[in-house]
Amino acid sequence: MKLLLTSAGFENPKVGKKFLEVVGKPAHEIKIIFIPTAAITEGEKYYVRKCEEELLSVDVKKQNIKVLNLDHSISHSEVASSDVIYVCG
């Protein structure tokens, strides 16, 4: 398992580059489970949109980002078919 922790997302371009390096796949092939854990207010949702935009800025395809809220169980197949679990909020 590889883990990349950041508190400022890809604000620093080196972090976005490191993200791609850690995943080890071309950006357009990366499949992401995106979990916005604590985004309730509009102000908080702004940061969720910003996080998603950062993923798009390193060429991850929008159709490869699956947004999941933790209001239900996540199946093993959902997790197994993804390359990245991205948590924000």
Buried (B, 14 or more C-beta within 10 A) or exposed (E): EEEEEBEEBBEEEEBBEBBBEEBEEEBEEBBBBBBBEEBEEEEEEEBBEEBBEBBEEBEBBEEBBEEBEEEEEBEEEEEEEBBBBBEBE
